[in-house]
Amino acid sequence: MKYVFLTASEVSGIDFSKVLQDSASTLRYNNDNSKTFVKYKGDKPSFLDGKTELTREETLLELKKAEWRLEE
């Protein structure tokens, strides 16, 4: 599985038939709703060309950053 982070303004360009999320409402956003990510299997969808592809481990490291943590 591969992951790509996007800005919230890029969500309208997501082809949900090419990623594992169903719609914008199933995406996980950071605390200020400015970033999200998609995951997919196989080849990188063309709408993600030019975006950095991350592994699961790299994505988990990113999600440990303060901007992704829920406030207690």
Secondary structure, DSSP 4 states (H G I P E B T S, - for coil): -EEEEEEGGGGGG--TTSSS--SGGG--B-TTSSEEEEEESSSPPGGGTTSPPB-HHHHHHHHTSGGGSPP-
